[in-house]
Amino acid sequence: MQIWTEEAIDAYNTELACCSPRERIAWVLDRYKKRVLINCGIGVGSVVLMKLIADAAANIKVVPDIVTIDTGIRLAGTRRLIKSLRHKFRLPIQALRPSAEDLATVRHLPNLAIFTGPQGLEERLRCCNVRKEAPLRRKLKQYDAWMNSLVPDGATTDRTTVPFVQIDEKHGGILKFNPLADHTKQDFWDFIRSHRLPYHPAFDLGFGSVGCGGCCTSSGEDRNGRWPWEKNRSGATCFINDVQKKPMDTDSA
Ligand code: SF4
């Protein structure tokens, strides 16, 4: 596998900054083809990403590898959304699920009392690790790069800036591409409405962010509705987009 230098990544970021999201996605798919994994979430950014991926894939004539992480306890309406994205864009979005062995190491959910008790944060991070991070970690061993719809989220986390490409130390030094990094949630909504694209029905019920049922509530704008009982809002993340390795990131997790 290629060892990346910070200088090479800086040069890529400079090059990609001059491109549109469509051009960035075409750039990545053309270079990496089946060696890049695309992660499709269920938020508005992922809907936009799937539309742009479908257009680029048709031009480049590649069938991209796309996954969606199915934690097993996602909000109602999630399955229908993924089905409609698969159908509308003719994309082979595969479900990525936690292993039975890993699931045996976490408490049964949904039971929010586990997460709001004295060891709540530890339990919650273990659950996110088992249900979200570990399946992706295992899958990424087969790839040289991955991509999703990450944007800056300085209002509710420490994520104030997002590069177009970065070295992902957590996944063995492969590349992580963020082709929509210079866009906002409002840009995504404008795109969805102008192209009449599907979106998660929970947004119409007042959810600002969509994810697992129970951990995701309609009690706040943007990501404030995620784990609303956690006081350190800048740490309220599942670490799926974190590129630094932490002790929990082991194959047995
Ligand atoms: S968001 Fe909640 S239910 Fe989903 S994986 Fe994380 S802790 Fe578990």
Residues whose N, C-alpha, C, O or C-beta is under 5 A from the ligand:
A	BS01	SF4	T71 R124 C127 C128 R131 C212 C215
